[in-house]
Amino acid sequence: RMPIYVNTDDRIELTLEMTRDAEDALRQVLEDHEARLERVQVDLTHQGVVNGSDQIACAVAVHPKKGEVLATEQTGTTVQEAIQRAAAKLQRKLPAGFARNDQPSLGQSPDA
């Protein structure tokens, strides 16, 4: 299985539930592409309090075996919400990101 690494800053205590939530949400989005991927990095950070609500950022970096990293970031008032929003945004970005990675670079033949 493709590894999914979940990290938090010092203001968020990483729990097994958080790790499972992130893995489940991302595996669901990435299941059709898993063979093309090397790993996924998830970084959760507490960005402060706005209008009495915590602001949690979830940055996701998808590292393909070939091509550029596909990344996105979303925020939410809970870790779960931030993860779900980032996964949904990633799902919308994947087709264009993989299409861009599949195009040959300048000076490279399409079969390289």
MOPAC internal coordinates of N, CA, C and O (Angstrom, degrees):
PM7 1SCF
backbone

  N    0.0000 0     0.00 0     0.00 0    0    0    0
  C    1.4691 1     0.00 0     0.00 0    1    0    0
  C    1.5214 1   110.57 1     0.00 0    2    1    0
  O    1.2310 1   122.24 1   -32.18 1    3    2    1
  N    1.3043 1   113.32 1   147.82 1    3    2    1
  C    1.4541 1   120.03 1   177.46 1    5    3    2
  C    1.5369 1   109.24 1   -68.99 1    6    5    3
  O    1.2310 1   120.03 1   -49.20 1    7    6    5
  N    1.3317 1   117.55 1   130.80 1    7    6    5
  C    1.4687 1   118.82 1   179.60 1    9    7    6
  C    1.5223 1   112.50 1   -74.33 1   10    9    7
  O    1.2310 1   121.56 1   -38.84 1   11   10    9
  N    1.3267 1   114.61 1   141.16 1   11   10    9
  C    1.4598 1   122.54 1   173.14 1   13   11   10
  C    1.5220 1   106.44 1  -121.40 1   14   13   11
  O    1.2310 1   120.90 1   -63.01 1   15   14   13
  N    1.3274 1   115.89 1   116.99 1   15   14   13
  C    1.4588 1   121.53 1  -178.99 1   17   15   14
  C    1.5148 1   109.18 1  -101.06 1   18   17   15
  O    1.2310 1   120.49 1   -51.25 1   19   18   17
  N    1.3372 1   116.67 1   128.75 1   19   18   17
  C    1.4594 1   121.76 1  -179.77 1   21   19   18
  C    1.5265 1   108.12 1  -116.61 1   22   21   19
  O    1.2310 1   121.08 1   -54.60 1   23   22   21
  N    1.3288 1   115.53 1   125.40 1   23   22   21
  C    1.4641 1   121.95 1   178.95 1   25   23   22
  C    1.5208 1   109.36 1  -125.33 1   26   25   23
  O    1.2310 1   121.16 1   -26.77 1   27   26   25
  N    1.3339 1   115.39 1   153.23 1   27   26   25
  C    1.4694 1   120.62 1   176.32 1   29   27   26
  C    1.5194 1   108.99 1  -131.53 1   30   29   27
  O    1.2310 1   121.61 1   -19.15 1   31   30   29
  N    1.3301 1   114.53 1   160.85 1   31   30   29
  C    1.4609 1   117.87 1   172.91 1   33   31   30
  C    1.5300 1   108.44 1   -81.22 1   34   33   31
  O    1.2310 1   120.56 1     1.92 1   35   34   33
  N    1.3323 1   116.54 1  -178.08 1   35   34   33
  C    1.4694 1   120.01 1  -175.36 1   37   35   34
  C    1.5281 1   113.60 1   -74.59 1   38   37   35
  O    1.2310 1   119.63 1   177.02 1   39   38   37
  N    1.3323 1   118.32 1    -2.98 1   39   38   37
  C    1.4638 1   120.92 1   178.91 1   41   39   38
  C    1.5214 1   112.88 1   -99.81 1   42   41   39
  O    1.2310 1   120.52 1   174.93 1   43   42   41
  N    1.3187 1   116.62 1    -5.07 1   43   42   41
  C    1.4658 1   121.14 1   178.38 1   45   43   42
  C    1.5198 1   107.62 1  -121.68 1   46   45   43
  O    1.2310 1   120.72 1   -56.14 1   47   46   45
  N    1.3122 1   116.23 1   123.86 1   47   46   45
  C    1.4630 1   120.81 1   177.73 1   49   47   46
  C    1.5281 1   108.96 1   -86.47 1   50   49   47
  O    1.2310 1   120.92 1   -63.17 1   51   50   49
  N    1.3156 1   115.85 1   116.83 1   51   50   49
  C    1.4617 1   121.41 1  -178.83 1   53   51   50
  C    1.5230 1   109.69 1   -71.07 1   54   53   51
  O    1.2310 1   120.84 1   -52.82 1   55   54   53
  N    1.3234 1   116.00 1   127.18 1   55   54   53
  C    1.4619 1   120.90 1   177.85 1   57   55   54
  C    1.5247 1   109.07 1  -117.51 1   58   57   55
  O    1.2310 1   121.08 1   -16.45 1   59   58   57
  N    1.3076 1   115.55 1   163.55 1   59   58   57
  C    1.4519 1   120.96 1   176.76 1   61   59   58
  C    1.5341 1   109.95 1   -61.21 1   62   61   59
  O    1.2310 1   120.31 1   142.27 1   63   62   61
  N    1.3187 1   117.01 1   -37.73 1   63   62   61
  C    1.4707 1   121.42 1   178.90 1   65   63   62
  C    1.5299 1   111.11 1   -62.05 1   66   65   63
  O    1.2310 1   120.31 1   136.89 1   67   66   65
  N    1.3428 1   117.00 1   -43.11 1   67   66   65
  C    1.4651 1   120.68 1   177.87 1   69   67   66
  C    1.5218 1   111.01 1   -61.51 1   70   69   67
  O    1.2310 1   121.13 1   135.63 1   71   70   69
  N    1.3126 1   115.44 1   -44.37 1   71   70   69
  C    1.4634 1   120.60 1  -179.99 1   73   71   70
  C    1.5226 1   109.90 1   -61.72 1   74   73   71
  O    1.2310 1   120.09 1   134.83 1   75   74   73
  N    1.3229 1   117.44 1   -45.17 1   75   74   73
  C    1.4667 1   121.24 1   179.18 1   77   75   74
  C    1.5233 1   111.92 1   -64.82 1   78   77   75
  O    1.2310 1   120.27 1   139.11 1   79   78   77
  N    1.3455 1   117.09 1   -40.89 1   79   78   77
  C    1.4699 1   120.78 1   177.98 1   81   79   78
  C    1.5274 1   110.51 1   -59.14 1   82   81   79
  O    1.2310 1   120.83 1   133.60 1   83   82   81
  N    1.3330 1   116.02 1   -46.40 1   83   82   81
  C    1.4593 1   120.31 1  -179.55 1   85   83   82
  C    1.5274 1   110.60 1   -65.12 1   86   85   83
  O    1.2310 1   120.20 1   133.87 1   87   86   85
  N    1.3201 1   117.22 1   -46.13 1   87   86   85
  C    1.4625 1   120.68 1  -179.88 1   89   87   86
  C    1.5249 1   111.32 1   -61.72 1   90   89   87
  O    1.2310 1   120.15 1   134.28 1   91   90   89
  N    1.3177 1   117.33 1   -45.72 1   91   90   89
  C    1.4694 1   121.06 1  -178.93 1   93   91   90
  C    1.5280 1   111.16 1   -62.44 1   94   93   91
  O    1.2310 1   120.31 1   132.14 1   95   94   93
  N    1.3299 1   117.01 1   -47.86 1   95   94   93
  C    1.4642 1   120.74 1  -178.34 1   97   95   94
  C    1.5212 1   110.86 1   -62.22 1   98   97   95
  O    1.2310 1   120.21 1   137.14 1   99   98   97
  N    1.3266 1   117.20 1   -42.86 1   99   98   97
  C    1.4595 1   120.04 1  -176.79 1  101   99   98
  C    1.5218 1   112.72 1   -76.77 1  102  101   99
  O    1.2310 1   119.72 1   142.69 1  103  102  101
  N    1.3174 1   118.14 1   -37.31 1  103  102  101
  C    1.4662 1   119.21 1   177.62 1  105  103  102
  C    1.5307 1   110.48 1   -63.13 1  106  105  103
  O    1.2310 1   120.62 1   143.91 1  107  106  105
  N    1.3209 1   116.43 1   -36.09 1  107  106  105
  C    1.4583 1   120.44 1   178.37 1  109  107  106
  C    1.5326 1   110.75 1   -63.04 1  110  109  107
  O    1.2310 1   120.53 1   138.20 1  111  110  109
  N    1.3237 1   116.59 1   -41.80 1  111  110  109
  C    1.4610 1   121.66 1   179.72 1  113  111  110
  C    1.5325 1   111.38 1   -72.58 1  114  113  111
  O    1.2310 1   120.62 1   143.17 1  115  114  113
  N    1.3281 1   116.43 1   -36.83 1  115  114  113
  C    1.4659 1   121.02 1  -171.68 1  117  115  114
  C    1.5228 1   115.25 1   -98.60 1  118  117  115
  O    1.2310 1   119.62 1   179.30 1  119  118  117
  N    1.3206 1   118.32 1    -0.70 1  119  118  117
  C    1.4627 1   120.64 1  -171.70 1  121  119  118
  C    1.5284 1   113.93 1   -55.35 1  122  121  119
  O    1.2310 1   119.75 1   143.58 1  123  122  121
  N    1.3176 1   118.09 1   -36.42 1  123  122  121
  C    1.4668 1   120.36 1  -179.88 1  125  123  122
  C    1.5257 1   112.88 1   -76.53 1  126  125  123
  O    1.2310 1   120.28 1   168.13 1  127  126  125
  N    1.3271 1   117.08 1   -11.87 1  127  126  125
  C    1.4669 1   121.68 1  -175.50 1  129  127  126
  C    1.5288 1   112.57 1  -114.37 1  130  129  127
  O    1.2310 1   120.18 1  -179.28 1  131  130  129
  N    1.3114 1   117.26 1     0.72 1  131  130  129
  C    1.4662 1   120.63 1  -170.96 1  133  131  130
  C    1.5269 1   113.42 1   -55.31 1  134  133  131
  O    1.2310 1   119.54 1   144.59 1  135  134  133
  N    1.3164 1   118.48 1   -35.41 1  135  134  133
  C    1.4723 1   121.23 1  -179.29 1  137  135  134
  C    1.5274 1   111.73 1   -64.65 1  138  137  135
  O    1.2310 1   120.03 1   157.11 1  139  138  137
  N    1.3186 1   117.55 1   -22.89 1  139  138  137
  C    1.4687 1   121.96 1  -178.49 1  141  139  138
  C    1.5202 1   112.66 1   -89.36 1  142  141  139
  O    1.2310 1   120.49 1   173.51 1  143  142  141
  N    1.3320 1   116.67 1    -6.49 1  143  142  141
  C    1.4588 1   119.96 1  -169.88 1  145  143  142
  C    1.5280 1   112.89 1  -108.16 1  146  145  143
  O    1.2310 1   122.05 1   -35.20 1  147  146  145
  N    1.3265 1   113.67 1   144.80 1  147  146  145
  C    1.4616 1   120.81 1   176.73 1  149  147  146
  C    1.5279 1   110.53 1   -90.04 1  150  149  147
  O    1.2310 1   120.89 1   131.16 1  151  150  149
  N    1.3473 1   115.90 1   -48.84 1  151  150  149
  C    1.4647 1   120.63 1  -179.33 1  153  151  150
  C    1.5208 1   109.61 1  -165.72 1  154  153  151
  O    1.2310 1   121.34 1   -11.73 1  155  154  153
  N    1.3447 1   115.04 1   168.27 1  155  154  153
  C    1.4645 1   121.87 1   175.86 1  157  155  154
  C    1.5217 1   107.66 1  -129.76 1  158  157  155
  O    1.2310 1   120.99 1   -44.60 1  159  158  157
  N    1.3219 1   115.71 1   135.40 1  159  158  157
  C    1.4684 1   122.34 1   179.77 1  161  159  158
  C    1.5220 1   108.19 1  -114.55 1  162  161  159
  O    1.2310 1   120.24 1   -51.30 1  163  162  161
  N    1.3298 1   117.14 1   128.70 1  163  162  161
  C    1.4601 1   122.72 1   177.99 1  165  163  162
  C    1.5264 1   108.04 1  -120.54 1  166  165  163
  O    1.2310 1   120.42 1   -53.77 1  167  166  165
  N    1.3278 1   116.80 1   126.23 1  167  166  165
  C    1.4592 1   121.65 1   177.56 1  169  167  166
  C    1.5202 1   109.07 1  -121.18 1  170  169  167
  O    1.2310 1   121.02 1   -58.98 1  171  170  169
  N    1.3273 1   115.65 1   121.02 1  171  170  169
  C    1.4606 1   122.49 1   179.47 1  173  171  170
  C    1.5276 1   108.52 1  -107.15 1  174  173  171
  O    1.2310 1   120.66 1   -53.64 1  175  174  173
  N    1.3346 1   116.35 1   126.36 1  175  174  173
  C    1.4593 1   120.22 1  -179.76 1  177  175  174
  C    1.5217 1   110.78 1  -132.95 1  178  177  175
  O    1.2310 1   121.38 1   -37.46 1  179  178  177
  N    1.3163 1   114.96 1   142.54 1  179  178  177
  C    1.4658 1   121.39 1   175.69 1  181  179  178
  C    1.5174 1   106.67 1   -86.93 1  182  181  179
  O    1.2310 1   120.34 1   -58.69 1  183  182  181
  N    1.3410 1   116.95 1   121.31 1  183  182  181
  C    1.4510 1   120.44 1  -175.01 1  185  183  182
  C    1.5188 1   113.34 1  -104.88 1  186  185  183
  O    1.2310 1   120.66 1  -167.27 1  187  186  185
  N    1.3220 1   116.34 1    12.73 1  187  186  185
  C    1.4549 1   119.82 1   177.53 1  189  187  186
  C    1.5166 1   111.54 1   111.71 1  190  189  187
  O    1.2310 1   121.74 1    11.56 1  191  190  189
  N    1.3250 1   114.28 1  -168.44 1  191  190  189
  C    1.4585 1   121.53 1  -178.48 1  193  191  190
  C    1.5251 1   108.35 1  -120.42 1  194  193  191
  O    1.2310 1   120.97 1   -50.66 1  195  194  193
  N    1.3364 1   115.74 1   129.34 1  195  194  193
  C    1.4591 1   121.44 1   178.09 1  197  195  194
  C    1.5235 1   107.55 1  -124.83 1  198  197  195
  O    1.2310 1   120.65 1   -55.99 1  199  198  197
  N    1.3372 1   116.35 1   124.01 1  199  198  197
  C    1.4700 1   121.74 1  -178.58 1  201  199  198
  C    1.5231 1   112.19 1    52.11 1  202  201  199
  O    1.2310 1   120.70 1  -140.23 1  203  202  201
  N    1.3095 1   116.27 1    39.77 1  203  202  201
  C    1.4577 1   121.21 1   177.21 1  205  203  202
  C    1.5139 1   115.90 1    81.19 1  206  205  203
  O    1.2310 1   119.93 1  -178.48 1  207  206  205
  N    1.3323 1   117.73 1     1.52 1  207  206  205
  C    1.4662 1   121.21 1  -178.81 1  209  207  206
  C    1.5235 1   110.47 1  -116.43 1  210  209  207
  O    1.2310 1   121.45 1   -42.01 1  211  210  209
  N    1.3259 1   114.83 1   137.99 1  211  210  209
  C    1.4645 1   119.67 1   174.15 1  213  211  210
  C    1.5172 1   109.53 1   -61.78 1  214  213  211
  O    1.2310 1   120.63 1   -33.39 1  215  214  213
  N    1.2999 1   116.41 1   146.61 1  215  214  213
  C    1.4618 1   122.32 1   174.24 1  217  215  214
  C    1.5279 1   107.33 1  -116.99 1  218  217  215
  O    1.2310 1   121.33 1   -66.75 1  219  218  217
  N    1.3158 1   115.06 1   113.25 1  219  218  217
  C    1.4549 1   121.91 1  -178.86 1  221  219  218
  C    1.5277 1   107.85 1  -109.10 1  222  221  219
  O    1.2310 1   120.49 1   -51.25 1  223  222  221
  N    1.3273 1   116.67 1   128.75 1  223  222  221
  C    1.4662 1   121.22 1   176.32 1  225  223  222
  C    1.5181 1   108.97 1  -102.04 1  226  225  223
  O    1.2310 1   121.07 1   -40.60 1  227  226  225
  N    1.3121 1   115.57 1   139.40 1  227  226  225
  C    1.4592 1   122.31 1   175.92 1  229  227  226
  C    1.5242 1   107.41 1  -123.00 1  230  229  227
  O    1.2310 1   120.74 1   -68.72 1  231  230  229
  N    1.3248 1   116.19 1   111.28 1  231  230  229
  C    1.4625 1   121.80 1   176.68 1  233  231  230
  C    1.5221 1   107.72 1  -103.35 1  234  233  231
  O    1.2310 1   120.79 1   -49.53 1  235  234  233
  N    1.3213 1   116.09 1   130.47 1  235  234  233
  C    1.4606 1   121.29 1  -179.76 1  237  235  234
  C    1.5218 1   108.41 1  -121.81 1  238  237  235
  O    1.2310 1   121.07 1   -51.14 1  239  238  237
  N    1.3297 1   115.56 1   128.86 1  239  238  237
  C    1.4637 1   121.58 1   176.29 1  241  239  238
  C    1.5239 1   107.97 1  -121.11 1  242  241  239
  O    1.2310 1   120.94 1   -61.64 1  243  242  241
  N    1.3218 1   115.81 1   118.36 1  243  242  241
  C    1.4607 1   122.53 1   179.49 1  245  243  242
  C    1.5303 1   107.09 1   -99.31 1  246  245  243
  O    1.2310 1   120.85 1   -60.74 1  247  246  245
  N    1.3207 1   115.98 1   119.26 1  247  246  245
  C    1.4685 1   121.81 1  -177.44 1  249  247  246
  C    1.5236 1   109.27 1  -101.74 1  250  249  247
  O    1.2310 1   120.27 1   -77.13 1  251  250  249
  N    1.3475 1   117.08 1   102.87 1  251  250  249
  C    1.4570 1   119.23 1   177.91 1  253  251  250
  C    1.5293 1   110.41 1   -75.09 1  254  253  251
  O    1.2310 1   120.96 1   -20.10 1  255  254  253
  N    1.3206 1   115.76 1   159.90 1  255  254  253
  C    1.4606 1   120.60 1   176.26 1  257  255  254
  C    1.5206 1   110.61 1   -65.73 1  258  257  255
  O    1.2310 1   120.68 1   152.44 1  259  258  257
  N    1.3360 1   116.31 1   -27.56 1  259  258  257
  C    1.4630 1   122.37 1  -179.50 1  261  259  258
  C    1.5239 1   108.01 1  -137.78 1  262  261  259
  O    1.2310 1   120.42 1   -45.83 1  263  262  261
  N    1.3232 1   116.80 1   134.17 1  263  262  261
  C    1.4572 1   120.02 1   175.92 1  265  263  262
  C    1.5179 1   112.80 1   101.74 1  266  265  263
  O    1.2310 1   121.78 1     7.37 1  267  266  265
  N    1.3214 1   114.20 1  -172.63 1  267  266  265
  C    1.4560 1   121.61 1  -175.23 1  269  267  266
  C    1.5221 1   112.23 1   -82.85 1  270  269  267
  O    1.2310 1   121.50 1   -26.39 1  271  270  269
  N    1.3262 1   114.74 1   153.61 1  271  270  269
  C    1.4580 1   122.23 1   176.39 1  273  271  270
  C    1.5289 1   109.00 1   -64.82 1  274  273  271
  O    1.2310 1   120.71 1   -42.50 1  275  274  273
  N    1.3175 1   116.26 1   137.50 1  275  274  273
  C    1.4646 1   122.49 1   175.18 1  277  275  274
  C    1.5255 1   106.93 1  -102.82 1  278  277  275
  O    1.2310 1   120.37 1   -57.54 1  279  278  277
  N    1.3274 1   116.89 1   122.46 1  279  278  277
  C    1.4630 1   119.41 1  -173.81 1  281  279  278
  C    1.5233 1   111.29 1  -132.55 1  282  281  279
  O    1.2310 1   122.01 1   -26.60 1  283  282  281
  N    1.3258 1   113.76 1   153.40 1  283  282  281
  C    1.4527 1   120.62 1   175.68 1  285  283  282
  C    1.5240 1   108.87 1  -153.91 1  286  285  283
  O    1.2310 1   120.86 1   -17.63 1  287  286  285
  N    1.3131 1   115.96 1   162.37 1  287  286  285
  C    1.4632 1   121.14 1   177.34 1  289  287  286
  C    1.5190 1   108.77 1  -146.66 1  290  289  287
  O    1.2310 1   120.96 1   -40.20 1  291  290  289
  N    1.3128 1   115.77 1   139.80 1  291  290  289
  C    1.4602 1   122.15 1   176.57 1  293  291  290
  C    1.5235 1   107.91 1  -142.36 1  294  293  291
  O    1.2310 1   120.93 1   -19.77 1  295  294  293
  N    1.3236 1   115.82 1   160.23 1  295  294  293
  C    1.4565 1   120.59 1   177.51 1  297  295  294
  C    1.5229 1   110.30 1  -119.61 1  298  297  295
  O    1.2310 1   121.70 1   -18.86 1  299  298  297
  N    1.3134 1   114.34 1   161.14 1  299  298  297
  C    1.4543 1   121.91 1   175.91 1  301  299  298
  C    1.5176 1   108.94 1  -156.83 1  302  301  299
  O    1.2310 1   120.47 1    -6.30 1  303  302  301
  N    1.3221 1   116.71 1   173.70 1  303  302  301
  C    1.4618 1   119.87 1   179.62 1  305  303  302
  C    1.5269 1   111.42 1   -88.46 1  306  305  303
  O    1.2310 1   120.56 1   169.97 1  307  306  305
  N    1.3389 1   116.54 1   -10.03 1  307  306  305
  C    1.4623 1   121.48 1   173.96 1  309  307  306
  C    1.5253 1   108.00 1  -133.44 1  310  309  307
  O    1.2310 1   120.75 1   -17.45 1  311  310  309
  N    1.3053 1   116.17 1   162.55 1  311  310  309
  C    1.4565 1   120.86 1   177.44 1  313  311  310
  C    1.5275 1   109.63 1   -60.09 1  314  313  311
  O    1.2310 1   120.36 1   134.51 1  315  314  313
  N    1.3301 1   116.92 1   -45.49 1  315  314  313
  C    1.4563 1   121.00 1  -178.52 1  317  315  314
  C    1.5277 1   111.48 1   -60.48 1  318  317  315
  O    1.2310 1   120.37 1   136.56 1  319  318  317
  N    1.3226 1   116.90 1   -43.44 1  319  318  317
  C    1.4644 1   120.75 1   179.86 1  321  319  318
  C    1.5328 1   110.49 1   -63.91 1  322  321  319
  O    1.2310 1   120.23 1   136.54 1  323  322  321
  N    1.3156 1   117.17 1   -43.46 1  323  322  321
  C    1.4670 1   120.77 1   179.30 1  325  323  322
  C    1.5283 1   110.60 1   -62.20 1  326  325  323
  O    1.2310 1   120.19 1   137.79 1  327  326  325
  N    1.3282 1   117.24 1   -42.21 1  327  326  325
  C    1.4646 1   121.58 1   179.03 1  329  327  326
  C    1.5259 1   110.38 1   -63.69 1  330  329  327
  O    1.2310 1   120.24 1   132.55 1  331  330  329
  N    1.3277 1   117.14 1   -47.45 1  331  330  329
  C    1.4662 1   120.87 1  -179.33 1  333  331  330
  C    1.5275 1   111.69 1   -61.41 1  334  333  331
  O    1.2310 1   120.52 1   137.81 1  335  334  333
  N    1.3281 1   116.61 1   -42.19 1  335  334  333
  C    1.4652 1   120.21 1   179.62 1  337  335  334
  C    1.5306 1   111.35 1   -66.01 1  338  337  335
  O    1.2310 1   120.60 1   138.36 1  339  338  337
  N    1.3297 1   116.46 1   -41.64 1  339  338  337
  C    1.4702 1   119.97 1   178.97 1  341  339  338
  C    1.5283 1   110.66 1   -65.37 1  342  341  339
  O    1.2310 1   120.39 1   139.36 1  343  342  341
  N    1.3275 1   116.85 1   -40.64 1  343  342  341
  C    1.4688 1   120.46 1   178.85 1  345  343  342
  C    1.5302 1   110.45 1   -63.71 1  346  345  343
  O    1.2310 1   120.19 1   138.24 1  347  346  345
  N    1.3301 1   117.25 1   -41.76 1  347  346  345
  C    1.4681 1   121.10 1   179.52 1  349  347  346
  C    1.5269 1   110.85 1   -65.10 1  350  349  347
  O    1.2310 1   120.33 1   138.30 1  351  350  349
  N    1.3197 1   116.98 1   -41.70 1  351  350  349
  C    1.4659 1   120.29 1   178.76 1  353  351  350
  C    1.5268 1   110.25 1   -66.22 1  354  353  351
  O    1.2310 1   120.59 1   139.29 1  355  354  353
  N    1.3231 1   116.48 1   -40.71 1  355  354  353
  C    1.4588 1   120.88 1   178.23 1  357  355  354
  C    1.5270 1   110.56 1   -60.77 1  358  357  355
  O    1.2310 1   120.46 1   138.80 1  359  358  357
  N    1.3230 1   116.72 1   -41.20 1  359  358  357
  C    1.4604 1   121.01 1   179.67 1  361  359  358
  C    1.5389 1   110.87 1   -60.04 1  362  361  359
  O    1.2310 1   120.31 1   142.38 1  363  362  361
  N    1.3206 1   117.02 1   -37.62 1  363  362  361
  C    1.4649 1   120.75 1   178.42 1  365  363  362
  C    1.5308 1   111.87 1   -71.56 1  366  365  363
  O    1.2310 1   120.01 1   148.87 1  367  366  365
  N    1.3314 1   117.58 1   -31.13 1  367  366  365
  C    1.4688 1   121.90 1  -176.84 1  369  367  366
  C    1.5284 1   113.85 1   -85.04 1  370  369  367
  O    1.2310 1   119.78 1   157.56 1  371  370  369
  N    1.3297 1   118.02 1   -22.44 1  371  370  369
  C    1.4625 1   120.91 1  -172.60 1  373  371  370
  C    1.5282 1   114.86 1   -56.73 1  374  373  371
  O    1.2310 1   118.89 1   131.00 1  375  374  373
  N    1.3296 1   119.72 1   -49.00 1  375  374  373
  C    1.4736 1   118.26 1  -176.56 1  377  375  374
  C    1.5285 1   113.03 1   -56.03 1  378  377  375
  O    1.2310 1   120.19 1   132.33 1  379  378  377
  N    1.3204 1   117.23 1   -47.67 1  379  378  377
  C    1.4680 1   120.11 1  -179.78 1  381  379  378
  C    1.5187 1   111.23 1   -67.68 1  382  381  379
  O    1.2310 1   120.19 1   141.57 1  383  382  381
  N    1.3189 1   117.25 1   -38.43 1  383  382  381
  C    1.4616 1   120.75 1   179.75 1  385  383  382
  C    1.5141 1   112.34 1   -64.61 1  386  385  383
  O    1.2310 1   120.15 1   136.38 1  387  386  385
  N    1.3225 1   117.31 1   -43.62 1  387  386  385
  C    1.4611 1   120.21 1   178.24 1  389  387  386
  C    1.5208 1   110.94 1   -70.06 1  390  389  387
  O    1.2310 1   120.13 1   143.49 1  391  390  389
  N    1.3163 1   117.35 1   -36.51 1  391  390  389
  C    1.4732 1   119.94 1   177.99 1  393  391  390
  C    1.5247 1   109.85 1   -62.42 1  394  393  391
  O    1.2310 1   120.30 1   138.61 1  395  394  393
  N    1.3149 1   117.04 1   -41.39 1  395  394  393
  C    1.4659 1   121.50 1   178.52 1  397  395  394
  C    1.5304 1   110.20 1   -64.49 1  398  397  395
  O    1.2310 1   120.13 1   138.29 1  399  398  397
  N    1.3348 1   117.35 1   -41.71 1  399  398  397
  C    1.4619 1   121.21 1   179.52 1  401  399  398
  C    1.5249 1   111.83 1   -67.57 1  402  401  399
  O    1.2310 1   120.13 1   152.59 1  403  402  401
  N    1.3251 1   117.36 1   -27.41 1  403  402  401
  C    1.4627 1   121.02 1  -178.63 1  405  403  402
  C    1.5290 1   112.95 1   -79.60 1  406  405  403
  O    1.2310 1   119.95 1   164.67 1  407  406  405
  N    1.3211 1   117.70 1   -15.33 1  407  406  405
  C    1.4550 1   120.38 1   179.78 1  409  407  406
  C    1.5220 1   109.45 1   -76.13 1  410  409  407
  O    1.2310 1   120.02 1   -41.26 1  411  410  409
  N    1.3420 1   117.57 1   138.74 1  411  410  409
  C    1.4619 1   119.13 1   178.89 1  413  411  410
  C    1.5284 1   110.96 1   -67.30 1  414  413  411
  O    1.2310 1   120.94 1   -32.12 1  415  414  413
  N    1.3114 1   115.80 1   147.88 1  415  414  413
  C    1.4585 1   121.40 1   176.60 1  417  415  414
  C    1.5243 1   109.03 1   -73.49 1  418  417  415
  O    1.2310 1   120.82 1   -16.95 1  419  418  417
  N    1.3193 1   116.05 1   163.05 1  419  418  417
  C    1.4512 1   119.90 1   176.64 1  421  419  418
  C    1.5220 1   109.66 1   -57.92 1  422  421  419
  O    1.2310 1   120.81 1   -46.46 1  423  422  421
  N    1.3137 1   116.06 1   133.54 1  423  422  421
  C    1.4646 1   120.08 1   179.05 1  425  423  422
  C    1.5099 1   113.95 1    80.46 1  426  425  423
  O    1.2310 1   119.88 1  -177.65 1  427  426  425
  N    1.3187 1   117.83 1     2.35 1  427  426  425
  C    1.4611 1   121.54 1  -179.56 1  429  427  426
  C    1.5205 1   108.65 1  -111.80 1  430  429  427
  O    1.2310 1   120.69 1   -42.99 1  431  430  429
  N    1.3119 1   116.29 1   137.01 1  431  430  429
  C    1.4691 1   118.53 1   179.25 1  433  431  430
  C    1.5132 1   109.11 1   -74.45 1  434  433  431
  O    1.2310 1   119.26 1   -26.33 1  435  434  433
  N    1.3267 1   119.02 1   153.67 1  435  434  433
  C    1.4673 1   122.65 1  -179.35 1  437  435  434
  C    1.5221 1   113.51 1   -59.45 1  438  437  435
  O    1.2310 1   119.75 1   157.14 1  439  438  437
  N    1.3223 1   118.08 1   -22.86 1  439  438  437
  C    1.4602 1   120.85 1  -178.26 1  441  439  438
  C    1.5093 1   113.50 1   -90.97 1  442  441  439
  O    1.2310 1   119.46 1   179.64 1  443  442  441
  N    1.3447 1   118.63 1    -0.36 1  443  442  441
  C    1.4695 1   121.68 1  -175.93 1  445  443  442
  C    1.5005 1   110.99 1   -71.93 1  446  445  443
  O    1.2310 1   120.10 1   180.00 1  447  446  445

